Amino acid sequence: MAEQTKKILIALLLAVIAFGMMILFFTLQQSLMVAAIVLMVTLWTNEGLPLAVVSLLPIIFFPAAGVLSTKETAVNYANPIIYLFLGGFLIAIAVEKTGLHKVIASRMLNLFPSSARGIIFALIITSGLLSSVLSNTTTTLLLLPIALFLTEDVKLKMRLALGIAYGASIGGILTPIGTPPNLILMGIMEELGMETIPFIQWIYMVAPLVLVMFIAVGFVLGLGLKNHHIEADLSRTPLDGNQKKVLYVIFGLILMLLVNAPIKPYYNGLGLSEPGILLTAGLLLFAPPFSILDWMNDKDRIPYRIMFLFGAGFAIAAAFTKTGMATEIASYLISFTNMPIVVFLIILAAMVTFTTEITSNTALISILLPILYKVAEQTGIDATLIMMVATICASYAFMLPIATPPNAIAMSSGVVSIKTMATYGIVFNILGILLIVTVAQSFWIHIL
């Protein structure tokens, strides 16, 4: 109790300090909004209150501060993107419930050599691909026990744990539903009236980045492991009936997403709502002939707290736009746009990557995206390009345990030290920044 009280008092103190600093430059309304956000971000970070509780605070704070009305705030908790995530998580629950993830992991691992480096690559790619459709938190939690039982070698366990955590962060960006920042980008683009990025086009855009990062991280983590070996049995197991049913739903979902995606100027797609498609796939798992999920037994596994977190993120973004704060901060960032676009992208990518190391990537991206939209609006830079760079960088933070859930889970295993994670992480942070900017400048700019 005393520890929790201390964390809450620290958050309140930081909020008061933030208010005192902001009131010197901004309006009372804007300063109160920033103070509320600092309070929430601190409580998210130090876990002074449960995540879901903190995520509901905007419904109280923003109307009280005159930033948004209760209706304007609460409507963000019903954003269509939240239901896209709900559909995806229902599928994830079914995958875990049927044990399909173990079969997938086993078969992925068997595609690679049984050497230490081969298994590291296998775990990175398995973790990455699973994280593209499942929560990267869930994927890391599911794969880490498998990795820790593969060997008794402490050094190798550390590399395997980092491989799973980093693989989850790298692969999470492969689809719009892979990470919370991706979903927030899609939601904010929809709210701002921008043309959202179709599912398949997103994959096409980020696949080269993901592939190069897989190879680079696997190579670095595999250095010095020539004499280390894996002793575990990775024998194949056949799929049972329920696992096949879940696979049918997943394959059907992928087919629908492919058919629904426009390929301009040749094909306009079906025009169906992607959140609707994913939610349909998730709900089908409750109905015959699938009947994999049962509401009474499985409802508690639905991540309502994460859904509230998304709602808070969208509410913060709306508050920044409504108060004019996004426009004012954008005016400061505009000074950097006189530089060559590649330099601006590097500054933006570095700022997001290293800020994410010490704060919630969900909160950061919720705050930053409306600001970047205003910057693009006033300078003529492609808004989708810079918003996409920021969003991907928000998931590519590898140095500290608090940066991403996969990092925290790897640290909780007991085989990874903060010093080790920071040493590898800073290398991958810098590599990620350079690769993201390179891909954006040479590839995305011609597609968007």
C-alpha positions in Angstrom: 0.0 0.0 0.0 2.8 2.4 0.9 4.6 1.7 -2.3 1.5 2.3 -4.4 0.8 5.6 -2.6 4.4 6.6 -3.3 4.0 5.9 -7.0 0.8 7.9 -7.1 2.3 10.9 -5.3 5.3 10.8 -7.7 2.9 10.9 -10.6 0.9 13.8 -9.1 4.2 15.7 -8.4 5.3 15.3 -12.0 1.9 16.5 -13.2 2.1 19.6 -11.1 5.6 20.3 -12.3 4.5 19.8 -15.9 1.5 22.2 -15.3 3.8 24.8 -13.8 6.1 24.7 -16.8 3.4 24.6 -19.5 1.4 27.5 -18.0 4.3 29.8 -18.9 3.9 29.2 -22.6 0.4 27.8 -23.2 -3.2 28.4 -22.2 -4.8 27.1 -18.9 -6.8 24.5 -20.8 -3.7 23.2 -22.7 -1.6 23.2 -19.5 -4.3 21.2 -17.7 -4.4 18.7 -20.5 -0.6 18.2 -20.5 -0.6 17.8 -16.7 -3.4 15.1 -17.0 -1.4 13.3 -19.7 1.8 13.4 -17.6 -0.1 12.0 -14.7 -1.5 9.1 -16.8 1.8 8.3 -18.6 3.6 8.2 -15.2 1.0 5.9 -13.7 1.1 3.7 -16.8 4.9 3.5 -16.5 5.3 3.0 -12.7 2.1 1.0 -12.4 0.8 3.1 -9.5 -2.7 2.2 -10.6 -4.0 -0.7 -12.8 -3.6 0.0 -16.5 -7.3 -0.2 -17.2 -8.1 2.3 -14.3 -5.5 4.9 -15.7 -6.9 4.4 -19.2 -10.4 5.5 -18.1 -9.1 8.7 -16.4 -9.5 10.9 -19.6 -13.3 10.5 -19.3 -13.0 12.3 -15.9 -10.0 14.6 -16.5 -10.8 16.1 -20.0 -14.4 17.2 -19.3 -13.3 18.6 -15.9 -10.5 20.6 -17.6 -12.9 21.8 -20.3 -10.7 20.1 -22.9 -13.4 17.8 -24.3 -17.0 17.0 -23.3 -17.8 13.7 -21.8 -19.4 12.5 -25.0 -16.4 13.7 -27.1 -14.1 11.8 -24.8 -16.1 8.6 -24.4 -16.8 8.1 -28.1 -13.0 7.4 -28.5 -13.5 4.2 -26.5 -15.8 2.9 -29.3 -13.3 3.6 -32.2 -13.7 0.9 -35.0 -10.0 0.0 -34.7 -10.7 -1.3 -31.1 -13.1 -3.9 -32.6 -10.5 -4.8 -35.2 -8.2 -5.6 -32.3 -11.0 -7.5 -30.4 -11.5 -9.7 -33.4 -7.7 -10.4 -33.6 -7.5 -11.2 -30.0 -10.4 -13.6 -30.1 -8.4 -15.5 -32.8 -5.3 -15.4 -30.5 -7.3 -16.8 -27.7 -8.5 -19.7 -29.9 -4.9 -20.3 -31.1 -3.7 -20.5 -27.5 -6.7 -22.6 -26.3 -6.2 -25.3 -28.9 -2.4 -25.3 -28.6 -2.0 -24.4 -32.3 0.8 -22.0 -31.3 2.9 -24.9 -30.1 2.4 -26.8 -33.4 3.3 -23.7 -35.4 6.4 -23.0 -33.3 7.5 -26.7 -33.5 7.2 -26.7 -37.3 8.8 -23.3 -37.7 11.8 -24.5 -35.6 12.1 -27.6 -37.7 12.6 -25.6 -40.8 16.0 -24.4 -39.5 19.3 -26.1 -38.6 19.5 -27.4 -35.0 22.6 -25.3 -34.3 22.4 -22.5 -31.8 22.4 -19.9 -34.5 19.8 -21.8 -36.5 17.4 -22.0 -33.5 17.9 -18.2 -32.8 16.9 -17.4 -36.3 13.9 -19.9 -36.0 12.7 -18.2 -32.8 13.1 -14.7 -34.1 11.2 -15.5 -37.3 8.5 -17.6 -35.4 8.1 -14.9 -32.9 7.9 -12.2 -35.5 5.4 -14.0 -37.8 3.1 -14.9 -34.8 3.3 -11.3 -33.6 2.1 -10.0 -36.9 -1.3 -11.5 -36.2 -1.3 -12.0 -32.4 -0.4 -9.7 -29.6 3.4 -9.4 -29.3 2.9 -9.7 -25.6 1.0 -13.0 -26.0 3.5 -14.3 -28.5 6.5 -13.6 -26.2 4.7 -15.2 -23.3 3.9 -18.3 -25.3 7.3 -18.8 -26.9 9.6 -17.9 -24.0 8.9 -21.1 -21.9 9.7 -23.2 -25.0 13.0 -21.3 -25.5 14.1 -21.7 -21.9 13.6 -25.4 -22.0 15.7 -25.8 -25.2 19.0 -25.6 -23.4 20.7 -25.4 -20.0 23.4 -23.0 -21.3 22.8 -19.7 -19.6 24.5 -17.6 -22.3 22.4 -19.3 -25.0 19.2 -18.9 -22.9 19.8 -15.2 -22.8 20.2 -15.0 -26.6 17.1 -17.1 -27.2 15.1 -14.9 -24.8 16.3 -11.7 -26.5 15.6 -13.3 -29.9 12.0 -13.9 -29.0 11.5 -10.4 -27.5 13.2 -8.6 -30.4 11.5 -10.8 -33.0 8.1 -10.0 -31.5 8.8 -6.3 -31.8 10.2 -6.6 -35.3 7.4 -8.8 -36.7 4.6 -6.9 -34.9 4.8 -4.1 -37.5 4.2 -6.5 -40.4 0.4 -6.0 -40.2 -1.8 -3.1 -39.1 -3.1 -5.3 -36.2 0.3 -6.4 -34.9 1.0 -3.7 -32.4 -1.0 -1.0 -30.6 0.8 1.9 -32.3 -0.2 0.4 -35.7 -3.8 0.3 -34.7 -3.7 3.8 -33.3 -2.2 5.1 -36.6 -5.1 3.5 -38.5 -7.7 4.9 -36.1 -6.2 8.4 -36.2 -6.0 8.4 -40.0 -9.6 7.5 -40.2 -10.6 10.2 -37.7 -8.6 12.8 -39.7 -10.3 11.8 -42.9 -7.1 10.4 -44.4 -7.0 7.5 -46.8 -6.0 4.5 -44.6 -3.4 2.0 -45.7 -5.0 -1.3 -46.9 -4.0 -4.4 -45.1 -2.1 -6.0 -48.0 -0.4 -2.7 -49.0 0.8 -2.3 -45.4 2.4 -5.8 -45.5 4.0 -5.0 -48.9 5.5 -1.8 -47.6 7.0 -3.1 -44.3 8.1 -6.6 -45.4 11.5 -5.6 -46.7 12.2 -3.8 -43.4 11.1 -6.8 -41.3 13.2 -9.2 -43.4 16.4 -7.2 -43.1 15.9 -6.7 -39.3 15.2 -10.5 -38.8 18.6 -11.2 -40.6 20.5 -8.5 -38.8 19.3 -9.3 -35.3 19.7 -13.1 -35.8 23.3 -12.6 -37.0 24.3 -10.3 -34.1 22.7 -12.6 -31.5 24.3 -15.6 -33.0 27.8 -14.2 -32.8 30.2 -16.3 -30.6 27.9 -19.4 -30.4 29.7 -21.7 -32.7 30.4 -24.3 -29.9 26.9 -24.1 -28.3 24.4 -26.8 -29.1 20.6 -27.4 -28.7 19.7 -30.7 -27.0 15.9 -30.5 -27.1 13.6 -32.8 -29.1 11.7 -30.8 -31.7 9.6 -33.6 -33.2 6.6 -32.8 -35.3 3.1 -33.3 -33.9 -0.1 -33.7 -36.1 -2.9 -31.2 -36.0 -6.0 -32.2 -34.2 -9.6 -31.3 -35.2 -9.9 -28.1 -33.2 -6.5 -26.8 -34.4 -7.6 -27.4 -38.0 -10.8 -25.5 -37.4 -8.9 -22.5 -36.2 -6.6 -22.7 -39.2 -9.6 -22.7 -41.5 -10.8 -19.5 -39.9 -7.4 -17.9 -40.2 -7.0 -18.9 -43.8 -10.5 -17.7 -44.5 -9.7 -14.4 -42.8 -6.5 -14.0 -44.9 -8.4 -14.7 -48.1 -11.1 -12.2 -47.3 -8.5 -9.5 -46.5 -6.7 -10.3 -49.8 -9.9 -10.0 -51.8 -11.1 -6.9 -49.9 -7.8 -5.0 -50.5 -7.8 -2.6 -53.4 -5.0 -2.9 -56.0 -5.2 0.5 -57.6 -5.8 1.4 -60.4 -6.7 -2.2 -61.4 -9.0 -3.3 -58.6 -11.0 -1.4 -56.0 -11.5 -4.2 -53.6 -14.8 -5.2 -52.0 -15.0 -2.1 -49.8 -15.8 -4.0 -46.7 -14.8 -2.7 -43.2 -11.6 -4.4 -42.1 -12.6 -4.2 -38.4 -15.9 -5.9 -39.4 -14.0 -8.7 -41.2 -11.7 -9.4 -38.2 -14.5 -9.2 -35.7 -16.6 -11.6 -37.9 -13.7 -14.1 -37.9 -13.4 -13.8 -34.1 -17.1 -14.2 -33.5 -17.3 -17.2 -35.8 -15.2 -19.1 -33.3 -18.1 -19.1 -30.9 -20.5 -20.6 -33.4 -21.0 -24.1 -34.9 -19.3 -25.8 -36.7 -16.3 -24.3 -35.0 -17.4 -23.9 -31.4 -13.8 -23.3 -30.2 -14.6 -20.4 -27.9 -17.1 -20.4 -25.0 -18.2 -17.1 -23.6 -18.5 -18.2 -20.0 -15.0 -19.7 -20.0 -13.1 -17.4 -22.3 -14.6 -13.9 -21.7 -12.1 -13.2 -18.9 -9.2 -13.7 -21.4 -10.4 -10.8 -23.6 -8.0 -7.9 -23.0 -10.5 -5.2 -22.0 -7.8 -3.2 -20.3 -5.9 -3.0 -23.6 -9.1 -1.9 -25.3 -9.5 0.9 -22.7 -5.8 1.8 -23.3 -6.6 2.3 -27.0 -9.6 4.4 -26.1 -7.4 6.6 -23.9 -4.9 6.9 -26.7 -7.5 8.1 -29.2 -9.0 10.5 -26.5 -5.5 12.0 -26.0 -5.1 12.5 -29.8 -8.6 14.2 -29.9 -7.7 16.5 -27.0 -4.4 17.6 -28.7 -6.4 18.5 -31.8 -9.3 20.1 -30.1 -7.2 22.4 -27.9 -5.0 23.5 -30.8 -2.0 22.1 -29.0 -1.1 19.9 -32.0 -0.9 23.0 -34.2 1.2 25.0 -31.8 3.8 22.1 -31.2 3.8 21.5 -35.0 5.0 25.1 -35.5 8.1 24.2 -33.5 8.7 21.1 -35.5 8.3 23.0 -38.8 11.7 24.5 -38.3 13.3 21.1 -38.9 11.4 20.8 -42.2 13.7 23.3 -43.9 16.3 20.5 -43.8 16.5 17.8 -46.5 13.6 15.3 -45.9 16.0 12.5 -45.1 17.5 14.5 -42.2 14.1 15.4 -41.0 13.1 11.7 -41.0 16.3 10.7 -39.1 15.6 13.3 -36.4 12.0 12.2 -36.2 12.9 8.5 -36.1 15.6 9.0 -33.4 13.3 11.2 -31.3 10.5 8.6 -31.3 12.8 5.5 -30.8 14.6 6.9 -27.8 11.6 8.5 -26.2 9.8 5.2 -26.4 12.5 3.7 -24.3 11.2 5.5 -21.2 7.5 6.0 -21.9 4.5 4.2 -23.3 4.7 3.8 -27.0 0.9 3.9 -27.1 0.7 7.2 -25.3 3.6 8.7 -27.3 2.2 7.8 -30.7 -1.3 9.0 -29.7 0.2 12.4 -28.8 2.6 12.6 -31.8 0.5 11.6 -34.8 -1.9 14.6 -34.7 1.1 16.9 -34.3 2.8 15.3 -37.4 -0.4 15.6 -39.3 -0.4 19.4 -38.6 3.3 19.6 -39.6 2.5 17.9 -42.9 -0.5 20.1 -43.5 1.6 23.3 -43.1 4.6 22.2 -45.0 3.4 19.9 -47.8 5.3 16.9 -46.6 3.4 13.6 -47.1 1.5 13.1 -43.9 1.2 9.4 -44.2 4.9 9.0 -44.8 6.0 10.8 -41.6 3.2 9.3 -39.5 4.2 5.8 -40.7 7.9 6.4 -39.8 6.9 7.5 -36.3 4.6 4.6 -35.8 7.1 2.0 -36.8 9.8 3.6 -34.7 7.5 3.4 -31.7 7.7 -0.4 -31.8 11.4 -0.5 -32.6 12.8 0.2 -29.1 15.2 -2.5 -27.9 17.2 -1.1 -25.0 15.2 -1.1 -21.8 12.6 -3.5 -20.2 10.0 -0.7 -20.0 10.3 0.1 -23.7 8.0 -2.7 -24.9 6.1 -5.6 -23.3 8.3 -8.2 -25.0 11.4 -6.6 -23.5 9.8 -6.6 -20.0 8.8 -10.3 -20.4 12.4 -11.2 -21.5 13.8 -9.5 -18.5 11.3 -11.3 -16.2 12.7 -14.6 -17.3 15.8 -14.0 -15.1 18.3 -14.8 -17.9 18.6 -11.3 -19.3 20.3 -8.3 -17.4 19.5 -4.7 -18.1 23.1 -4.1 -19.1 23.0 -6.9 -21.7 19.7 -5.7 -23.1 20.9 -2.1 -23.3 24.2 -3.2 -25.0 22.4 -5.2 -27.7 19.5 -2.7 -27.8 21.4 0.4 -28.7 22.9 -1.4 -31.7 19.4 -2.5 -32.9 17.9 1.0 -32.1 20.4 2.7 -34.4 20.1 0.0 -37.0 16.3 0.3 -36.9 16.4 4.1 -37.3 18.7 3.9 -40.3 16.7 1.1 -42.0 13.3 2.7 -41.4 14.5 6.0 -42.9 16.2 4.2 -45.8 13.0 2.2 -46.6 10.8 5.2 -46.2 12.9 7.4 -48.4 13.6 4.8 -51.1 10.4 2.7 -51.1 7.4 4.1 -49.2 7.7 7.6 -50.7 7.0 6.1 -54.2 3.9 4.1 -53.0 2.1 6.5 -50.8 
